[in-house]
Amino acid sequence: MIKIYRLKGIFGEKGAKHGFAIDVRALKPEDAKEKVYTDIGSKHKCKRREVQITSVEEVPAGETTSLLVKQLSEGE
């Protein structure tokens, strides 16, 4: 069954660090991490080594902050 995970961390090079908290749908936490690496890498041109994920937690469908994730989860 697909779950919703909230991943928090930082990304960027040297002095320019940016924090993030992203909700993604995935089967397991490892898949959620891959999705975040892919999304941040494509949007911000960061390499995987520049992305540090500090926490991964499962969240209920009603508590997600992402409108897209919430809409996709309503049908289940």
N, C-alpha and C positions, 0 to 999 in steps of 0.2 A: 504494500500500500504506500502511496506517495505521502510524504510528510513535509512539513514546512520547517525550515531551519533558519535561524538568525545568526549570521556570521558578523563578527566585529573584528576590527583590526586597523592597520595603518598601511599606507603605500606611498611611494615617492622615492626620489633620490636625495641623498646627502641632506641638505638643510631644509628642503621643501617636503615636509611630511603632511599627509592629509589623512584624517580619520574617516572610517566608514562603518556603517551598520546596514547590512543588506539581507532581505528576506528572499529565500529561494525555495523552490519545490524540488525535492530529490528523494530517492529511495533510501539512501544512507548518507551519513555525514561526509564520507570521502567524495561522493558525487557532488555534494553541495560545495565543497572546497574547489573542486575542478571547475564548476560553473562560475564561481567568483573569480578565480584566476583568469579564466577565459574572458569574462565580461570586463574586468578592470584592465586587462592587457589590451583588449581591442579598443576600449574607449579612451584610455589615458596613455597608451603606448608604453606601459610598464612591463618589465620582465618579471617572471615569477619570483625571482630572488628579491625583487623590490616590494613584494606584497607580503605582509606579515599578518596572518590570521591569529588573533589572540583568543577568541572564544567561539564555540559552536554550540548552540542550544536549540532544542526543539521547541516550537511555539504552537499553541492551538490556532486553528484557522481564524477564529474571531479576534485574535490579538495581533495579527499581522498589520504592518503599516503600509505594505505595498498593495495598491489597488489592483494591479494585474494579478498578483498571487491570490488575492482574496476572491476575485472574479473566477479564476480558474478552479479554485477549491470549492466553490459553491455547488458545482454539479456533482460532487462526490458524496 
